[in-house]
Amino acid sequence: MCGIAGIIYKDQTQVKEEALKRMTDRMSHRGPDAEGFFIKDNVGFGHRRLSIIDTSESANQPFYFGDQYVLIFNGAIYNYIELREELEKKGYQFKTDSDTEVLITSYDCWKEDCVKKFNGMWAFAIFDVKNNKVFCSRDRFGIKPFYYFTDNNKFIFASEIKPILEIEKITQVNVQVLVQFIAVNLTEQTSETFFQGISKLPGSHNLVYDLVNNTYEIYRYYDIHFNEEISKLSLEDAASLFDKELERSIKMRLRCDVKIGSALSGGLDSSYMASKASKIYKEQKKEKFNVISVGSRDPKNDESYYSKLVSEHLGLNQDLIYPSQEEFRKKINDVIISQEEPFPGLSIYMQNFLMEETNKLNIKVLLDGQGADEILLGYSRYTAAYLRNHSFIKNLKFLLSVPGHYDISIYKGILYYLYFSVFFVRKLRILFRARNIKSGYRKKIDFTLMKNLTNSYSDIFKMQRIEIFWTQIPELLKFEEKNSMAFGVETRLPFLDYKFVETCLSINSNFKIYDKWSKYLLRKNMSGNLPDEVTWRKRKIGFDAPADKWWPYSEEILEKINQSEILQKLYSKKIKKIKNREMQWKLYNIAIWEKIFDMKL
């Protein structure tokens, strides 16, 4: 994991190292191990390195392939060993043991199609000297970020927004993204950001910049493949394939030359991942596996009992922390700065505490369970998708058993169905959230994606694809990546291995919600390997923050919200009281973000 930055001047102005250094200094946390620059006339690259694979100086960046290509790369290519062997058979020779060299050599061999060979996470830029172009790419699901800004004079890109602001001071808020955040609770449905003019390259896309014409093209190189053969497998065969593919994914993500561990909440996903990873790790290293957990001081949302149960059962080295209100208050501004854009809730702080603790333990690589709920239908809202895809009799049986599936009442299951699968109902809820926003701004709400998502509940594969590429997954990945890199920690996500995702989305959906249990495929494989108290638990918590203890309602919060010039212009009247705590936080977050980044409407 690293930080990348680049400048291309369209008027042939010479790039100065001082400008690149300002950019890389703004993300020094992403790469504390090394720094490097490359400049050729109007093209300049900057890099900050976090050493994970081949920690020697020979793998530092920018990385050169003779005088043909220059590479800056953030991420990890997990199948670099297999690719290296394939390239060696073609006659290529290697000077390092790094995945960086494999990446740039793959480009020489397969050109832009090289990304189709990679299993990993990445955001990179290659200056192709001979063809006078810069080839940029972002991994399939957008785990690693790639932001860019362009105007008549320049094209700038970086791993974060703050480095771009060092070159182009942007204070204008993107109104549509802001309104979508408040009313629709989505921010990643387009390539735009909260900063007007700064965009992000979507996952599964390449960007090719033509240095002759100063134009660029963005195109998709990947989409999720549905495998008909897998969809026909029996329950036993599907469960076996699921387990085999997850183990393959975890093995690949354990490849590194530094200390490694795993996040453990005590939920199903992290518990099973820890059980698989610890077994593989112990066989390879003959050592106990490290796990990091965050407990809540509020018993209502504390999972530490389960994380300790799993840790003791598997014989893990567990580090468990319970962040206090005082610690949270000290972090409020720091996390808003590192996240760069407003975010919807306090669970982001729980994750931030976990990453900070990981850094203190000198663990540089951390496995995490992002993506499991989306590919295994783990959220309670998926009751709506089930009901849209089955007959009346099956739905009746399902509703009677829904408390067993998702720990919700039958009544709530029906409400979920109405809200998540009937667009008119969902639209009314969105408009209710935006009821006090001035009509001119309220008209900017774009219902397109929400309508498509709602309609897709009748086709589970289509619904999961939308959530993976445009709604749920992009937001979660953005929060996690910025939290982890704030402390120089590389998170790796076994559940989002693209081959594993394709396998899970192709498996018969009836096996994911089966026999009164959600995530049945996962539970079936967990059974006998972990305590039943964990395997067959119903309530899902995750890293929920103790909001009432950390952030009790106060007049000070309301005062801060009403001091926001952006919100004063956005809302038709002064905000007197906000009952919804999520909305309260969103508006408070906007007010603090506005002040920190000097934003204007």
N, C-alpha and C positions, 0 to 999 in steps of 0.2 A: 504494500500500500504506500502511496506517495501523493504528492501534489504536483500537478502539471500546469504550465501557463505558457501562453504564446501571443505574439503580436505580429500582424502582417499589415504593413503600411501600403495602401493602394497607390499613393503618389510617389512611391520609391524612396521615401524618407528612410534614412539609416536608423535601424533599431539601436537603442542605447542599452547597455547592460544595466545601468542604474534603474531604468524603467522596469526591466524584468526582475531585478532584485527587489524592488518595492512590491511587486506582485508576489514573489515567492516568500518574502518576509511576512506577508499577511497570512500565510498558511504554513509557517515553520513547524507548527504542531503536527502537521501531516507527515513531515519527514525530518525527524531530528538527527538522522545519521549522516546525511551528505547533501550537498547543494551543487548544482552545475548549470551552465548556460551555453547556448549556441547562438551565434549571430552570423548571418550571411546577408549583408545589404539590408533589405526591407523585411526580412524574415528573422524572427527571434524566438527561441524556446528557453524556458526556465524550468527547473525541476528541483523538488525536495524529496529525499529518499528515506523511506522506512525499510530497513533491510530485513527480509524475511527468508528468501531463497537465495543461496550463495551470497553471504554477507560480506564478501571481499570487495575491495575497491574496484576490481576489474569489471564488476557488474553495475558500477555507478552510471548515472545518466546525466545528460543526453548520451545515448548509446549509438555508436557508429557502425555501419556496415560498409567498410571501405570508404570510398568517397561517393557512394551511391545514395545512401539513405541515412537519415538522422531520426532517432526515435526518442520520444518521452512517453512514459507509460505509467499508469496508476492501476494497480490491480494484481491479479494472479492468474496464470494459465495453469490449471491443475493437471492437465494431461500433457505437460511439457516433456515428460520423460518419453512417452509414447511417440510424440511428434518428433522429438530429437532423433529417436531411432529411425523413424521413417525418412527423415531428411538426410541422415547419415548414409542410408542405403542409396540415396540419390546423388551422393558424392560430396555433400556439404561437410565441413569440418568446424568444430566449435572450440573456442578459447576459454569459455567459462562454463559453469554448471547452472547458469541462471535461466529462468523462464523468459527473461527479457531478450536474451540472444536468440532463443527459439522463436519468439514472436517476430523479430525483425528478419530472421532467416526465412520464416514462413511467408512473409510478405514478398521476399525475393523469389520464392518458389511458386507461390500460388496467387500473387498479387492481391487484389481486393477480396478475392474469394477466401483468403486465409482465415478470415473471421469465422467462416463456416466450419473450420477445423477445430476451433478452440472450444474447450470446456473450461469455463472460468468466469471471471468478472473483470471488466476492463473499461478504461477510457484512455485512449492514446491518440497521438498525432505522429505521423511519419512524413518528414520532408523528403520527397522523392526528387532528387536533384536533376536526374536525367529528363524526367517527364514534366519537370517544373510545376509540381502540384504538392499539396499537403493533404494526406489521407488521414481522416479522423474516424474513429469508431467508438461506439458504446455497446456494452454487453447486452445480451438478449433481453434481460428483464430490468436493465437500468440500475444495477446494484451500485456501480461507480458513476459519479456525476460528471457531466460535461456541460458547462455553461458558456455562452458566447454572446458577444455584442458586435454589431456591425453598423457602420454609417458610410458616408461618402469617402472618408479618408482612411478607415482602418477596419480590421477584423481582429477581435480580441477573444481569447478563450482561456478558461481556467477550471480547476476542480471545484472552486467555490466562487461565490458572488463577490466577496470582499476584494479579492485581487483585481477584478475587473473595475471596481469602483476606484481603485488607485489610479487607473488610467483615464477612465471616463466617469466623472462624478455625476451619478444619477440620483435625483431626489424626487422624481415624479412617480407617484404610485400608479400601478396598473389597476384602474378602477374595476374592471370586470373581474379580475382575479380576486380582488378584495371583496367584492359583493358575493361572488361565488363561495368564498370561504365562509362568510357570515351566514348566508341563506341556505346554500346547498351542502355546505360542509365538505367541499372538494376543492383541491388546488392543483392537482396534477393531471387534469383531464386534457390540457393543451400543452403546447411547448412553451407557453409564456410563464413568466414569474411575477412576483409582486412588484418588481422593479421594471418600470416601463422601458422597453427596448432590450432588456436582457432576456435571452431565451435559453432553453435547454435542448440538447439533442436527445430525442426519445430513445429508449432502449430498443434494441434490434435494428438500429439505423446507422448508416455510414454517412459521413459528410466529406465531400471531395472538393477542395478549394483549388481552382485553376489560377495559378499565379500570373499567367499571361493576360487573361481577360478580367481578372479580379472578380470572378463569379464563383458561386458554389452550388453544388447539387446535393440534396439529401435524399437518400432512398432506403427502403426497408430491405434487409437481407435475411430476415428470419420470421417465421410464424409457427405457432404450435401445431404439430402434426397429430391428427387423430388416427390411432392405429386400430383398424377394424378387428384384427386378429386378437388383440388384447381384450377388446370389449366383449369377446365371446368366451373368455376364460371362465372356468368354474370358480366358485368362491375360494376353494383350497388353492388352486393354481394362481389365482390373482393375489392372494395373501402371500404366497411364496415368492412370487415375482416382486411384489412390493418390498418385501424384506431384503431380497437379494440386491435390488437396485439401490435401496437406501444404504446398504452396507458398502456398495461400490462407491457411492457418492461420498460417504464419510471417510473412507480410506483415502480417496483422492485429496480431500480437504485436510487431512492430517499431515500432508507433505509440507514440511518447512524445516528450517534450521535454527529455530528459536523456541522459547518456552510457549506451550500451548495449553488451552483449557476450554471450558464450555460454560455457557450461561445455564443455570438450573433454577427454574421458578418453582418446580414441583408439579407443574401441569403435565399433561400427557406427552406433548411433543418434546419438550426439553428433557423429560425423564427418560424416554425411550432413546433419544439421541445420545444422552450421557451413558446409558447402559451399553449401547453399541460401540461408541467411541472409546469408552474406558477399556472394554475387552480387547479391542484392536490395539490400543495404545500400550496396554500391559504386555501383550504378546510381542510388540515391537521393541519397547523400551525397558521392560521389566520394572516399571515404576507405577505408582498410584497416579490416577488421572486427577487433574485439578478442575474444580467447579466453583463458580462464584454465584452467590444468591443474594437477593435483596428482600428483606422482610419488611412488613408494614407494622407500624405502631398501633394501627387500628385493627382489632381482631376480626372485623367484618370482611376485610380484604387482605388478610395475611395468609400466605401460602407456605410460610417457613416450616410449619409442621411437616408438610409433605416433602419439601426439599431435603429436610434432615432425614426423613424416613428413607428416601431414595439414596441419599449419600451413605447412610449407615449400611443399607442393604448391599450396595455395590462396593463398599470399602473405598470411597473417594476422599480426596483431600478437599473438604468444603470450607470456603470462606464465606461467612454470612454476616451481613451488615443490616442495621436498622437506622436509616437516616432520620435525623431529628428535624423539628420545625425550624430551629435556628440554622441548621445546615442548608435546608431548603431556601430560606430567605436570603442567605448569602449567595445562592446560586441563581436567583431569579434573572438578573440581567445577563450573567455570563452565558446561560443557556440560550437566551434570546439572541445574543450576539453570535454564538456558534451555529445556531440553526438558521440564522440569516433572514428567515421569513416567518411570519406568524404561524403558530401551530395550535391544535384544538384542545389539548388537555395536559394535565399534570403528570400523566404516566411517562411523558418524555423525560421528566426529571428523575424518575425511578431508574430509567435506563441509563441516564447520565451518571448517576451515582454508581451503578454497576460498572460502567466503563472506567470511571475514575479509580475504583477499587482494583479493577483488572490491571490498570497501569501501575498501581502501587505494588502489586505482586510481581511486577516485571514480566507479566504474561503479554506477549505481543500478538498472538493469534487466538481468537476466541470463536468457537462454534456457537451458532444461535439457531433458533427454530423458526425464524420468519418463513412464512409461506405455507406452513402445514395446514392451518385452518382453511385457507382458500382452496387448496387442492384436495382436501379431505372433507369438505363441507362441515367444518367444525363450529361455525357461528350459528346461534339460534335463529338468525334471520333466514337461514336456508330451509326452514320449515316451509316458507312460501314457495320455494323452488320445488320441494317435494310434492306439495299439494297441487301445484300447477302441472305436474307430470304423471299423475296417477288417477285411477278411477275413483268414483264416489265411495265405493266399498273400502278400497285400500286407504283412502283419505280418512274415512271414519275410524278405521282401526289405528291409523297413524296418530290422529288427534287424541284418541284415548290413551295412547302410549307416549305422547309427546313429553310429559314430565320426566320420563325415563331417558329420552333422547337428549334433551337440552336443559333439564332442570327449570322448565317454565310451565306455567299453567296452560290448560286447554284454551282458556279465554285469551291468554296472551298469544298463543299460537295462531288463533284466528285473526287477532289484530295484526300480527306480523304478516299474515297472508294478505290482508287488505292493504297494508301500507307498502310492502315491498313488491307486490305483483300487480297493483292497480295504480296506473300512472296518475289518474285524476286525484286520488287520495294523497299521493306523494307530492304532487304539485301544490295542493292546498296547504300541506304542512310547510313546504318551502316558502310559499307566499306569506304564511302566518309568521314565520321567523323574520321575514323582511318587511313586515307590516309598517314599521316606523321609519323605514328608509325612504327618502324622498323619491317620488315617482320617477323622476328623470334617471335616477341611478337604479331604481328597482327594475326598470325596463331592460337593463343590461344583463339581467339573469338569463343564462343560456340553459334551457331545459333539454337540449338535444341528447347529451350523454345520459342524463338521468332517465329520459324516456327510453333510450335504447337498452339501458341496463334493466329497467323495469320489464320491458317486453321480453328480454332475454331469459327471464325466469321460467319461461316455457321450454327452454332448451338449455339444460344445465351446462353443457360444454361451452356454448356461446356465452353464458353468464360468467363462467369461470375465466374465460379468455378476456372478457372486458375488465373484470376485476384485477387480473394479473397485469394487463398492459396499461390501463387507464385510470382505475379508481383506487382500490384498496392497496395493492402491493406497492405502487410507486411512492405513495405517501409514507408507508411504513419503512421502506428502504431509505428514503431521504432522511427521515428522523434518525434511524439507526446509524447510517453512514456518518452523519455529522457528529453524532454523539460519540461514536467510537474514535473517529479521527481527531476529535478534540483532545484526546489523550494518547494519540499514537498507537491505537489498537486496531488491528485488522480483523474484522468479523467475517466469518465464512458461513455460508448458509446451505447446508446439505439438502434441505427440502426444496431448494430452488435450483438444483442441478437440472439443466434443461431436459436431459433424457429421463430423469425421474419425474419431472413435471408432465412430460408427454405420456409416460406410463400411467401415472395417477389419473390424468384427465381422460385417458382411454378406458380405464377399468370401469366396469358396470357401476353406475352411480348407486344402484340398490345395495351394493356391498359397502358403501361408505356410511349409509344410514341403514342399519340392519338389526333385526331382532331386538328392537327397543333401545338401540345404542347408536349414538353419533360416533363418527371416526372408528367404525367397527374394524376396519382393516388394521389400524394401528393397535387397537385394544387386543385384537386376536393375536397379534405377534408379541405384544407385551405380556400376555397371560403366561404365567409360569416363570417369567424372567424378572418381574418386578412385583412388589407387594400388591395384593388384590385391592387394598385400600386406595392405592394410586391408580391401578389399571381400570377399575370400575367406578371411579368417582364421577359425579355428574356436574358439579358446579365448576364453571370456568372463571378464573380470576385473572391470572397473568400478573404483570407488574403494576397493578392498580395502585395509585397513590392514595394515601390517607388525606384526602382533600379537606375534610372538615377539621382535621387537627392541624394540618400544615397551613391552610389558607381559609380560615373562617371568614364568613361574610363581615364586612365592615364598611363604614361610611367613607373611610380612606380609599377603598377600592373604587367606590362610586365616584368620588371626587376626582381620582386620577383618570377615570374613563371620560368624565365630562370636561376635563382639561384638554383633551385631545382635539386639535384643530381639524384633523381629518374626520373624526366622528361627528364633530359639530356641523361640518358641511354635509356629511353623508345623511345624518338623521334629521327628521323634520322638526323634532322638539327635544328638549333636554331629557336625558334619561334619568328617571326618578328611582326606579327599582327594577332589578332583574332577578327573577326567581330561579331561572335556569342557571345552574352553576357552570355548565359548559359554555353557554353564551356569555356569562359574566367573565370567564377566563379569556375567551376569544377577544372580547372588546378591550379588556385590560391589557392583553398581550399586544394588540394593535397600538394602544396608547404608548406603551413602553418602547416598542419597536420604532414607532414614528419618531420618538425623541432621540433614540440611539443612532438611527441612520439618517436623521434630519429629513424625513419624508414629507412630501406635500401632496395634496389632492389636486 
